[in-house]
Amino acid sequence: MRTIGQICPQTFYDYKMTFNNIKKQWEVKDKQNFTWGAGKTTKGAIISTCNQGIRLREIDISQGYVPIKEVIEAIKD
């Protein structure tokens, strides 16, 4: 579906946050479908992914609400 010059979230983000209905948890996966982080909440999934060394700006968080301030505080500590 992607054409030359089309701007979409897949163009900018290397990782995507999704909800796994089988495991009932949020996961952050890359384009090859490898899970980098997981958690019962969006905040937990993002924190575990950032602890792997992945930058927050590289993750598409449009699937759910993520409390960015709380994530940044947790990563700093």
C-alpha positions in Angstrom: 0.0 0.0 0.0 2.9 2.3 0.4 3.8 4.5 -2.6 6.8 6.7 -3.2 6.4 9.9 -1.3 3.5 8.7 0.9 3.9 9.7 4.6 2.6 7.2 7.1 3.7 6.1 10.6 5.5 3.0 9.3 7.8 5.4 7.4 9.0 7.1 10.6 8.9 4.5 13.3 11.0 1.3 13.6 9.0 -0.1 16.5 5.2 -0.4 17.2 3.3 -0.8 20.4 0.5 -3.4 20.0 -1.9 -5.3 22.4 -1.5 -9.1 22.4 -5.0 -10.5 23.0 -3.7 -14.0 23.7 -1.2 -13.0 26.4 -3.3 -10.0 27.5 -0.4 -7.7 27.5 1.1 -4.7 25.6 4.1 -5.4 23.4 6.6 -3.3 21.5 7.7 -5.1 18.3 10.0 -4.2 15.4 9.4 -4.6 11.7 10.5 -8.2 11.8 7.9 -8.9 14.5 10.5 -9.4 17.3 9.2 -8.4 20.7 11.6 -5.9 22.5 9.4 -5.1 25.5 6.2 -6.3 27.1 4.1 -5.3 30.0 0.6 -5.4 31.5 0.3 -1.7 30.9 1.4 0.6 28.1 3.7 2.3 30.5 5.4 -1.0 31.5 5.9 -2.0 27.9 7.5 1.3 26.9 9.7 1.3 30.0 11.0 -2.3 29.4 11.6 -1.4 25.7 13.6 1.8 26.6 15.6 -0.3 29.1 16.8 -2.3 26.1 18.3 0.8 24.7 15.6 1.8 22.2 14.7 5.5 22.1 11.2 6.6 22.9 11.0 8.6 19.7 11.5 5.5 17.6 8.4 3.8 19.0 4.9 4.3 17.5 2.7 4.7 20.6 -0.5 5.6 18.8 -2.4 2.4 19.8 -2.8 3.3 23.4 -2.4 6.1 26.0 1.2 6.3 27.4 1.9 8.6 30.3 5.1 10.1 28.8 6.1 12.1 31.9 5.9 8.9 34.1 7.9 6.9 31.6 10.6 9.5 31.5 10.7 9.7 35.3 11.1 5.9 35.5 13.8 5.8 32.9 15.8 8.5 34.6 15.8 6.7 37.9 
